[in-house]
Amino acid sequence: MKRTLAIILTLAMTLVALCGCGASYATNSTSSDASYVEAGDFGWYDDYDVEEAVETSEASSGSVYGDTDVESSSRKLIKNRTMDVQTVEYDQFVQDLKSYVSGFGGYIESSSEYGNSYYSSSLRSADFTIRIPADNYDDFAEAIGDMATVTYSYEYLNDVTSTYVDIEARLTALTTERDSFLQLMEKVETVEEILQIQSYLTDVNYEIESYTARLKTYDDQISYSTFYIYVSEVRRISTETSNPTVLERISSNLSDNFYAIGEGFKDAFVWIVSAIPYLILVAVPVVVVVIVVRVGVKKSKKKKAARSQETSE
């Protein structure tokens, strides 16, 4: 009984050490070995070599984790890109965008659209969050540039190789720890010992599930890149170059000013025509008032003329 309790306490201390930070796990592997060797010294069973199992576990994980010069092809990169685009043909762009997303094997995670409501007919805009397979990342970005005018583009990569490999190392060690507890379970004899081991197994399994979920999240973010696309509808695409000459700047400004004047006249004409119902409602009372005033003025003049005539007679 005492020997079994000592074994359980030793394994519990090992579990605490394994659940520490990844760096301490990698640098203090010798102390972990010592804990397992100490457990082996108690002779809890002869047909299982704990020290050999731990060394095998660390060798399998350390072959990747200990290599600081990881090949670029095996690095774990999360790719993201933010793009602002402008288009004159808004409806066509949205339709083509959805087709391209499907064609590249991706999907639209979320989207929102603004403008063109009942009370406003302003230009429209939309936000899209799109997930595209990492292998099609560059091709999809190029396709967006061909469909519309890109006014802003920002790419940011998150290298999670070290964290990813560290989690894999923890999972390997925790799995070995769980197997050790399971084999110890076969050797214990009392219900109290079984319950204690089950408690430790619960903690180990919780850690395994937690790290497995983190790996799955990383796998999803690595295998599918994320595009944040903001598209705005415009009436005219700017043709100004990146480094314009003086003549090009003058030409561009004149073109913009003439265009603005033309649009101003169009807007004024549209406003006047669309405001005709309101103008009629305002004009009718004004016309009635004018008529009444004119009739009153005429009657007043006639009365004055009649009085003047009577006075002269």
C-alpha positions in Angstrom: 0.0 0.0 0.0 2.7 2.5 1.0 4.7 1.6 -2.1 1.7 2.2 -4.4 0.9 5.5 -2.8 4.5 6.6 -3.2 4.3 5.6 -6.9 1.1 7.7 -7.3 2.6 10.7 -5.6 5.7 10.5 -7.8 3.6 10.3 -11.0 1.5 13.2 -9.8 4.7 15.3 -9.4 5.7 14.2 -12.9 2.3 15.3 -14.3 2.7 18.8 -12.7 6.1 19.1 -14.3 4.8 18.0 -17.7 2.0 20.6 -17.6 4.4 23.5 -17.2 5.5 25.9 -20.0 6.9 24.4 -23.2 10.3 25.9 -22.7 10.7 24.4 -19.2 9.7 21.1 -20.6 12.3 21.2 -23.3 15.2 22.4 -21.1 14.4 20.3 -18.0 13.9 17.0 -19.6 16.6 15.5 -17.4 14.5 16.3 -14.2 11.5 14.6 -15.8 13.6 11.5 -16.5 14.7 11.5 -12.9 11.0 11.4 -11.7 10.3 8.4 -14.0 13.5 6.7 -12.9 12.5 7.2 -9.3 9.1 5.7 -10.0 10.9 2.8 -11.6 13.1 2.3 -8.5 9.9 1.5 -6.6 9.5 -1.5 -8.9 5.9 -1.0 -9.5 6.1 -3.6 -12.3 8.8 -5.4 -14.1 7.4 -5.8 -17.6 7.3 -2.1 -18.4 10.4 0.1 -18.7 9.2 3.6 -17.8 12.6 5.2 -18.5 12.8 3.7 -22.0 9.2 4.9 -22.7 10.0 8.5 -21.7 13.2 8.5 -23.7 11.4 7.2 -26.8 8.7 9.9 -26.3 11.2 12.7 -26.0 13.2 11.4 -28.9 10.1 11.4 -31.2 9.1 14.9 -30.2 12.6 16.4 -29.8 13.6 15.4 -33.3 11.5 18.2 -34.5 11.3 20.5 -31.5 15.0 20.6 -30.9 15.8 21.5 -34.5 15.9 25.3 -34.6 16.6 25.3 -38.4 13.2 24.1 -39.5 12.8 23.9 -43.2 10.6 26.6 -44.7 8.4 24.0 -46.3 7.5 22.5 -42.9 6.9 25.8 -41.1 3.5 26.5 -39.8 2.3 29.8 -41.3 -1.0 31.5 -40.8 -1.6 33.8 -43.8 -4.0 36.8 -43.7 -4.6 39.6 -46.1 -6.7 42.8 -45.9 -7.8 44.4 -49.2 -9.8 47.5 -50.1 -11.1 47.5 -53.6 -13.2 49.9 -55.8 -15.5 49.0 -58.6 -18.0 50.7 -61.0 -19.9 47.5 -61.6 -20.7 46.6 -58.0 -23.3 43.8 -58.6 -21.1 42.1 -61.2 -18.1 42.2 -58.8 -20.1 40.6 -55.9 -21.3 37.9 -58.3 -17.8 37.2 -59.6 -16.3 37.2 -56.1 -18.7 34.5 -55.0 -17.9 32.4 -58.1 -14.2 32.8 -57.5 -14.4 31.8 -53.9 -16.2 28.6 -54.8 -13.9 27.9 -57.7 -10.8 28.2 -55.4 -12.3 25.8 -52.9 -13.0 28.4 -50.2 -16.1 29.8 -48.5 -17.4 33.1 -47.3 -17.3 33.1 -43.5 -19.2 36.4 -43.0 -20.4 39.3 -45.1 -22.3 42.6 -44.6 -23.6 45.2 -47.1 -24.4 48.9 -46.7 -26.2 51.6 -48.7 -29.0 51.7 -51.2 -31.8 51.7 -48.5 -35.4 53.0 -48.8 -34.4 56.4 -47.5 -31.0 56.6 -49.3 -29.7 55.7 -52.8 -26.1 56.3 -51.9 -23.3 54.2 -53.4 -23.0 50.7 -51.9 -20.2 49.0 -50.0 -19.7 45.5 -48.5 -17.3 43.7 -46.1 -16.4 40.0 -46.7 -14.4 37.6 -44.6 -13.3 34.8 -46.9 -11.4 31.6 -46.2 -9.3 30.2 -49.0 -7.1 27.1 -49.1 -3.5 28.2 -48.4 -2.3 26.6 -51.6 -4.6 29.1 -53.6 -3.6 32.1 -51.5 -1.6 34.0 -54.1 -3.8 33.0 -57.1 -6.9 34.3 -55.3 -5.3 37.6 -54.3 -4.3 38.1 -58.0 -7.8 37.3 -59.1 -9.2 40.0 -56.8 -6.8 42.5 -58.4 -8.0 41.6 -61.9 -11.7 42.0 -60.9 -11.5 45.5 -59.3 -9.1 48.3 -58.5 -7.2 47.6 -55.4 -6.6 50.8 -53.3 -5.1 49.1 -50.2 -3.5 45.7 -49.6 -1.9 44.5 -46.4 -0.5 41.0 -45.9 0.5 39.7 -42.5 1.9 36.2 -41.6 1.9 34.6 -38.2 4.6 31.9 -37.8 3.4 29.5 -35.2 6.0 26.8 -35.8 7.5 26.9 -32.4 4.2 26.9 -30.6 2.8 24.2 -32.8 5.8 21.9 -32.2 5.8 22.6 -28.5 2.1 21.6 -28.3 3.0 18.4 -30.1 5.8 17.7 -27.7 3.4 18.2 -24.7 0.8 15.9 -26.3 3.4 13.2 -26.8 4.6 13.4 -23.2 1.0 13.6 -21.8 0.0 10.5 -23.9 3.0 8.6 -22.4 1.9 9.7 -18.9 -1.6 8.6 -19.5 -0.4 5.1 -20.7 1.7 4.9 -17.6 -1.3 5.6 -15.4 -3.4 3.0 -17.3 -0.8 0.3 -16.8 -0.5 1.2 -13.2 -4.3 0.9 -12.9 -3.9 -2.8 -13.7 -1.5 -3.3 -10.8 -3.4 -1.6 -7.9 -5.6 -3.6 -5.6 -7.8 -1.2 -3.5 -10.7 1.0 -4.5 -8.9 4.0 -2.9 -5.9 3.6 -5.2 -8.1 3.2 -8.2 -10.0 6.4 -7.4 -6.7 8.3 -7.0 -5.3 7.1 -10.3 -8.6 7.9 -12.0 -8.3 11.5 -10.6 -4.9 11.8 -12.1 -6.1 10.3 -15.4 -8.9 12.9 -15.5 -6.4 15.7 -15.3 -4.2 14.2 -18.0 -7.1 13.6 -20.4 -8.2 17.2 -19.8 -4.8 18.5 -20.8 -4.7 16.2 -23.9 -8.1 17.4 -25.0 -7.1 21.0 -24.5 -3.9 20.8 -26.5 -5.6 18.7 -29.2 -8.2 21.4 -29.6 -5.5 24.0 -30.0 -3.8 22.0 -32.6 -7.0 21.6 -34.5 -7.5 25.4 -34.4 -4.0 26.0 -35.7 -4.5 23.4 -38.4 -7.6 25.2 -39.6 -5.9 28.6 -39.7 -2.9 27.2 -41.4 -4.7 25.2 -44.1 -7.2 28.0 -44.8 -5.9 31.6 -45.3 -8.2 34.5 -44.4 -9.0 37.4 -46.6 -10.7 40.6 -45.3 -12.1 42.4 -48.4 -13.8 45.7 -48.3 -15.4 46.7 -51.6 -16.9 50.1 -52.4 -19.0 51.1 -55.3 -17.7 54.2 -57.2 -19.0 56.2 -60.2 -15.5 56.7 -61.6 -12.1 55.0 -61.2 -9.1 57.2 -60.7 -6.5 56.9 -63.4 -3.7 58.8 -61.6 -0.3 57.0 -61.6 1.9 56.5 -58.6 4.5 59.1 -59.6 2.7 61.6 -61.9 4.5 64.4 -63.7 3.3 68.0 -63.6 1.4 67.7 -66.8 -0.2 64.5 -65.7 -1.3 66.1 -62.4 -2.8 69.1 -64.2 -4.6 66.8 -66.6 -5.9 64.6 -63.8 -7.1 67.6 -61.7 -8.8 69.2 -64.7 -10.5 65.9 -65.5 -11.6 65.5 -61.9 -12.9 69.1 -61.7 -14.9 68.8 -65.0 -16.3 65.5 -63.8 -17.3 67.0 -60.5 -19.0 70.0 -62.2 -20.9 67.6 -64.5 -21.9 65.4 -61.6 -23.1 68.6 -59.8 -25.4 69.6 -62.6 -26.7 66.1 -62.9 -27.4 66.0 -59.1 -29.1 69.4 -59.3 -31.3 68.3 -62.2 -32.2 65.1 -60.5 -33.0 66.9 -57.3 -35.3 69.4 -59.1 -37.1 66.7 -61.0 -37.5 64.5 -58.0 -38.7 67.4 -55.9 -41.5 68.4 -58.3 -44.3 66.9 -56.1 -43.1 68.9 -53.1 -42.8 72.0 -55.3 -46.4 71.6 -56.5 -47.6 71.2 -52.9 -45.8 74.5 -52.0 -46.7 76.3 -55.2 -50.5 75.7 -55.0 -51.0 77.7 -51.7 -48.7 80.4 -52.9 -50.6 80.8 -56.2 -53.9 80.9 -54.2 -52.6 83.6 -51.9 -51.3 85.6 -54.9 -54.7 85.4 -56.7 -56.5 86.4 -53.5 -54.2 89.4 -53.0 -54.5 90.5 -56.6 -58.3 90.3 -56.5 -58.3 92.3 -53.3 -56.1 94.9 -54.7 -58.3 95.3 -57.8 -61.4 95.7 -55.7 -59.7 98.2 -53.5 -58.7 100.2 -56.6 -62.2 100.1 -57.9 -63.6 101.4 -54.6 -61.1 104.2 -54.6 -62.0 105.1 -58.1 -65.7 105.2 -57.3 -65.2 107.4 -54.3 -63.0 109.8 -56.3 -65.7 110.0 -58.9 -68.5 110.7 -56.4 -66.4 113.4 -54.7 -65.7 115.1 -58.0 -69.4 115.2 -58.9 
